Amino acid sequence: MSASSRTPLLKRIAERVVGPDFAKVIWKRIEIIGDVAIIRKSFDVPTEVYKSIGEEILREIPYVKSVWLAASPVQGFERVREYIHLAGERKSETIYREHGCMFKVDFTKVYISPVLGFDHIRIARIARNGEKILNMFAGFGPYSIIVSKYAKPVYVVSIDLNEFAVHYARINIEINRVEAYNDIIHGDALTITSSLNEKFDRILLPYPDAFKDAFKVALDAVKIGGYLHPHLFVEAPNKREALHKAYETVSTYAQSLGAVVEPLGGHVIRGVAPRKYHVTVDVVVKSKTKNVL
Ligand SMILES: C[S@@+](CC[C@H](N)C(=O)[O-])C[C@H]1O[C@@H](n2cnc3c(N)ncnc32)[C@H](O)[C@@H]1O
């Protein structure tokens, strides 16, 4: 492999199109969602610079029809970014494929991150046939749909506060033909969960910003012997320590709520800042006081 072919594609394109100075400071990753390419804006590089990079991406990656610049961090409870159209068709709705499932999404309206793909299938493989599953922060439906395909649950209840996420989750449940055992609720999982009056075998909590509030609610709604999959942020010097600290944090927090949980597994989803990680852990609920809430 030559030195140049080892250089990330985006950097090679930037060196060619806008010169080495800009190439040095741009983000190196191109995120592909269906037939759309997304690149992230570096704070100190003007938007105009990215326009010609966008045109070049269209030429270099033939199946890409549209290129967008992610111009802000994820924000709001919906966890979406601000986007600027750079090149190609001006469309933000696309078909994203993951683990044999198809998802229609508009990435400007709903949270989407291919980095979660590994966790989607990991959960689907852990889940057992015949479970009642709750997904408190379902987004456009990837956990719920992939687990439905792989694990044959009795049913999956998905909740999301973002109306667009609910809109796409409904479409995706039909596209993937799992509507017979999937229910979607638009609203606040922190209040809706307890009003369901149901005890679940497994609850997914894929929203690290809401870890504490969501965990408390989920602990109340899970069966003894059931499983919780909280996501949380932890500060640690490295990934191994981060996972260890996440186990500790979840166990200690459960204890403070009168419950005993046993860690089973988990993994670091990504680094979000120096010494800060987004982690998910799997725990089984061994005991809890009657009312956690
Ligand atoms: C990190 S995203 C979920 C990602 C999704 N599960 C996936 O795998 O792509 C967090 C989601 O939680 C939703 N959300 C935020 N606060 C909420 C709440 N209180 N109740 C229900 N959903 C909420 C957001 O709209 C967003 O879709």
The ligand as an ORCA input file, in Angstrom:
! r2SCAN-3c Opt
* xyz 0 1
  C     -29.206      9.025     21.353
  S     -30.764      9.160     20.623
  C     -31.341      7.487     20.497
  C     -30.677      6.714     19.486
  C     -31.438      5.537     18.938
  N     -31.875      4.643     19.998
  C     -30.520      4.835     17.965
  O     -30.120      3.702     18.235
  O     -30.203      5.460     16.938
  C     -31.770      9.703     21.951
  C     -33.239      9.751     21.592
  O     -33.968     10.027     22.777
  C     -35.051     10.887     22.457
  N     -35.435     11.528     23.721
  C     -34.819     12.515     24.423
  N     -35.455     12.756     25.582
  C     -36.498     11.882     25.622
  C     -37.513     11.605     26.575
  N     -37.597     12.298     27.717
  N     -38.402     10.629     26.298
  C     -38.340      9.922     25.141
  N     -37.394     10.141     24.198
  C     -36.496     11.100     24.432
  C     -34.509     11.803     21.386
  O     -35.540     12.353     20.612
  C     -33.596     10.835     20.597
  O     -34.285     10.262     19.517
*
